[in-house]
Amino acid sequence: MDPSDSGGLDAVGTGEEPSPKPELSAAMRAKIERNRQRALMLRQARLASRPLSAVEGATSAKVSKTIDSGAGFFIEEEEGDVEEQRTRKVVHQPAPVIEPDYLVCDDCQKSFMDSYLSNSFNLCVCDNCRDNEEKHKLISRTEAKQHYMLKDCDLDMREPPLKFVLKKNPHNPRWGDMKLYLKLQVEKRCMEVWGSEEALEEARETREENREVQKQKRFNKKVKGCVHCINPKCVCVLFVRAAQGGEEQYVDQRHQRSPTSVRTRGGGGSRGGPLQENLHHLRT
């Protein structure tokens, strides 16, 4: 007989009971329950990530499509193997929680998450310190080009390009949107282009001089065009005051001779009244 069997018989014969298992504490039972719940969640996630064909009891079958050929018969087309295989659902682990990088206001030195100026113009100024009237005023593109003597390339192509916001035109909403720039950034770009205030003032004076010259040229061209538009049947005449006697005489500029008609200042011999006296053209 096996000694172990004999020992067991002796224990039964003597009537001794086996020692009971020690009871688990509340903390141990809670830990076991948490581990069990975690295992269940992992199992559910693993089953959810598996394709439908891998589910127990699921079968896959080829599905054919019926296409109307337009010639009186149908075409059966089977889906390819690529379409039959379903892509696995990728479960991404959640990203770790990172404390956001707060911005520091240049004026009040306080931290803030976002603001209008930081989002629109990359300027670290909070909404509480924003000054819409003076420091952080917005100006139009036309004003930036005329007042600060900037070109399109200075605003759009010079690095870094100036940021702007679009706004409906207040004069007519049907017109194109206005581009509004931050005045502070436009002034900084102006100094980068011209270098100093003196150079900017010289450029403004040169522009005004060129503007006056062009204005005079346009006026002269307009006067010259008016002279050429005169009716050829009319002769342009000038009033020439005689050196003696106070007489005024019509002079024919085309032929450089005095016509027979002479008007004397204050004379009553002329006919036609004031209309004839104010006539500046004499018909040939």
C-alpha positions in Angstrom: 0.0 0.0 0.0 1.2 3.5 -0.8 2.3 5.4 2.3 0.5 8.4 1.1 -2.7 6.4 1.0 -2.1 5.1 4.4 -1.5 8.6 5.7 -4.8 9.7 4.2 -6.6 6.8 5.8 -5.1 7.6 9.2 -6.2 11.2 8.9 -9.7 10.0 8.1 -9.7 7.5 10.8 -8.5 9.9 13.4 -11.3 12.4 12.3 -9.0 15.4 11.8 -10.4 18.2 9.5 -8.3 20.0 6.8 -7.2 23.5 7.7 -9.5 26.1 6.2 -8.2 28.6 3.5 -7.5 32.1 4.8 -10.1 34.7 4.0 -9.2 37.5 1.5 -9.2 41.1 2.7 -11.4 43.8 1.2 -8.4 45.3 -0.6 -7.5 42.0 -2.2 -11.0 41.4 -3.4 -11.2 44.9 -4.9 -7.9 44.3 -6.7 -9.2 41.0 -8.1 -12.4 42.7 -9.3 -10.4 45.4 -11.1 -8.2 42.9 -12.8 -11.3 41.0 -13.9 -12.9 44.1 -15.3 -9.7 45.0 -17.2 -9.5 41.6 -18.7 -13.1 41.8 -19.9 -12.5 45.2 -21.5 -9.4 44.0 -23.2 -11.3 41.0 -24.6 -14.1 43.2 -25.9 -11.6 45.6 -27.6 -9.8 42.6 -29.2 -13.1 41.2 -30.5 -14.1 44.6 -31.8 -10.9 45.1 -33.7 -11.2 41.7 -35.5 -12.8 41.6 -39.0 -16.3 40.3 -39.4 -15.0 37.2 -41.1 -13.0 36.2 -38.0 -16.1 36.2 -35.8 -17.2 32.7 -34.8 -19.9 31.3 -37.0 -19.5 34.0 -39.7 -19.1 32.8 -43.2 -17.9 34.8 -46.3 -19.4 34.5 -49.7 -18.8 36.1 -53.0 -21.4 38.7 -53.9 -22.0 39.3 -57.6 -23.2 42.6 -59.0 -25.7 42.8 -61.8 -24.9 45.5 -64.3 -27.2 46.6 -67.1 -25.1 46.7 -70.3 -27.7 48.7 -72.2 -27.7 46.2 -75.0 -30.6 44.0 -73.8 -28.7 41.8 -71.3 -27.2 42.0 -67.9 -23.6 41.4 -66.9 -22.8 39.7 -63.6 -19.6 41.0 -62.1 -18.0 39.5 -59.0 -16.3 41.7 -56.5 -12.5 41.4 -56.4 -10.6 39.8 -53.6 -9.5 43.2 -52.4 -13.1 44.3 -51.9 -13.9 41.1 -50.1 -11.3 41.6 -47.5 -12.3 44.1 -44.9 -9.6 46.3 -43.4 -8.9 45.8 -39.8 -10.1 48.5 -37.5 -7.0 50.1 -36.0 -7.4 51.1 -32.3 -5.1 53.9 -31.5 -4.0 54.5 -27.9 -5.2 57.8 -26.6 -2.5 60.5 -26.6 -1.0 61.4 -23.2 -2.4 64.5 -21.5 0.1 67.3 -21.9 -0.2 70.7 -20.3 -0.9 73.2 -23.0 1.8 75.7 -23.9 0.4 79.0 -22.6 1.3 82.3 -24.3 2.7 85.3 -22.4 1.2 88.7 -23.2 3.8 91.3 -24.2 2.0 94.1 -22.3 0.7 92.6 -19.0 3.1 89.6 -18.9 0.2 87.3 -18.0 -0.3 83.9 -19.5 -3.2 83.2 -21.9 -4.3 80.4 -24.2 -5.5 82.3 -27.3 -6.6 85.8 -28.4 -7.7 87.6 -31.5 -4.3 89.2 -32.2 -2.4 85.9 -31.6 -4.7 83.9 -34.0 -4.9 86.6 -36.7 -1.5 88.3 -36.6 0.7 86.1 -34.5 1.1 88.9 -32.0 1.3 87.8 -28.3 -1.2 90.2 -26.9 -4.2 89.1 -24.9 -7.7 90.4 -25.5 -7.7 92.5 -22.3 -4.7 94.5 -23.5 -5.9 94.9 -27.1 -6.2 98.6 -28.2 -8.3 98.9 -31.3 -8.0 102.7 -31.5 -4.3 103.4 -31.4 -1.7 100.7 -30.8 -3.5 97.8 -32.5 -5.4 99.7 -35.1 -6.3 98.0 -38.4 -5.7 99.8 -41.7 -6.7 99.0 -45.2 -4.3 97.8 -47.9 -4.7 101.1 -49.8 -3.7 103.2 -46.8 -0.7 101.0 -46.2 0.5 101.5 -49.7 -0.1 105.2 -50.0 0.8 106.5 -46.5 3.8 104.2 -45.9 5.0 104.1 -49.5 4.8 100.3 -49.7 4.4 98.1 -52.8 2.5 94.9 -53.3 5.7 92.9 -53.1 6.6 94.5 -49.8 3.3 93.3 -48.3 2.9 89.9 -50.0 6.4 88.6 -51.1 8.9 90.0 -48.6 9.6 87.5 -45.8 7.6 87.1 -43.7 4.4 88.1 -45.6 2.2 90.3 -43.5 -0.9 88.7 -42.2 -4.3 90.3 -42.8 -8.0 89.7 -42.1 -10.8 90.0 -44.6 -13.8 92.2 -44.0 -16.8 93.2 -46.1 -16.5 96.6 -47.8 -18.5 99.1 -45.8 -19.2 101.3 -48.8 -20.7 98.5 -50.9 -21.1 94.9 -49.7 -21.1 93.7 -53.4 -17.6 94.8 -53.9 -14.6 92.7 -53.0 -13.6 92.0 -49.4 -11.2 94.5 -47.8 -7.7 93.4 -46.6 -7.0 94.9 -43.2 -3.5 94.9 -41.8 -2.2 95.6 -38.3 -0.8 99.1 -38.2 2.0 98.1 -35.9 3.3 95.5 -38.3 2.9 97.8 -41.3 5.1 100.5 -39.6 7.7 97.9 -38.8 7.7 96.7 -42.5 8.0 100.4 -43.6 11.2 100.8 -41.6 12.6 97.7 -43.1 12.0 99.0 -46.6 13.0 102.7 -46.2 15.4 102.5 -43.3 14.5 105.8 -41.6 11.8 108.5 -41.3 13.9 110.9 -43.3 14.1 108.6 -46.3 10.3 108.0 -46.1 9.7 111.8 -46.1 12.0 112.3 -49.1 10.1 109.6 -51.0 6.8 111.3 -50.2 8.1 114.7 -51.4 9.3 113.1 -54.6 6.0 111.5 -55.2 4.2 114.9 -54.7 6.5 116.6 -57.2 5.9 113.9 -59.8 2.2 114.1 -59.2 2.2 117.9 -59.9 4.3 117.4 -63.1 1.9 114.8 -64.4 -1.1 117.0 -63.5 0.4 119.9 -65.5 1.1 117.6 -68.5 -2.5 116.3 -68.5 -3.8 119.9 -68.4 -1.5 121.0 -71.3 -2.6 118.0 -73.3 -6.2 118.7 -72.7 -5.8 122.4 -73.8 -4.0 121.2 -77.0 -6.8 118.8 -77.8 -9.4 121.6 -77.4 -7.5 123.8 -79.9 -7.5 121.0 -82.5 -11.2 120.4 -82.0 -12.2 123.9 -83.2 -14.4 124.1 -86.3 -12.2 124.9 -89.3 -14.8 127.3 -90.6 -14.2 129.5 -87.6 -11.0 131.5 -87.1 -9.6 131.9 -83.6 -9.1 135.6 -82.9 -7.6 137.6 -80.2 -8.4 140.9 -78.7 -5.6 143.3 -79.3 -5.7 146.6 -77.6 -4.3 149.4 -79.8 -1.5 151.5 -78.3 -3.5 154.7 -79.0 -7.1 155.6 -79.0 -8.1 152.6 -76.7 -9.5 150.7 -79.7 -9.8 146.9 -79.7 -9.5 145.1 -82.9 -10.1 141.5 -84.0 -7.0 139.9 -85.4 -7.1 136.9 -87.7 -4.4 134.5 -86.4 -4.6 132.3 -89.4 -3.8 134.9 -92.0 -2.1 137.3 -89.6 -4.1 140.3 -91.0 -6.7 142.6 -89.7 -10.2 141.9 -91.0 -12.5 144.8 -92.1 -14.7 144.5 -89.0 -13.3 146.6 -86.2 -15.0 147.1 -82.9 -14.2 150.3 -80.9 -14.5 150.3 -77.1 -17.8 151.7 -76.1 -18.8 152.3 -79.7 -22.4 152.3 -80.7 -21.9 151.3 -84.3 -21.8 147.5 -83.6 -24.9 145.5 -84.0 -26.1 142.5 -82.1 -25.7 143.9 -78.6 -23.6 142.1 -75.9 -23.8 138.7 -77.8 -21.8 140.2 -80.7 -19.4 142.0 -78.4 -18.5 138.8 -76.5 -18.0 136.8 -79.7 -14.5 135.4 -79.9 -14.7 133.7 -83.2 -15.2 135.3 -86.6 -16.6 133.3 -89.4 -14.7 133.5 -92.7 
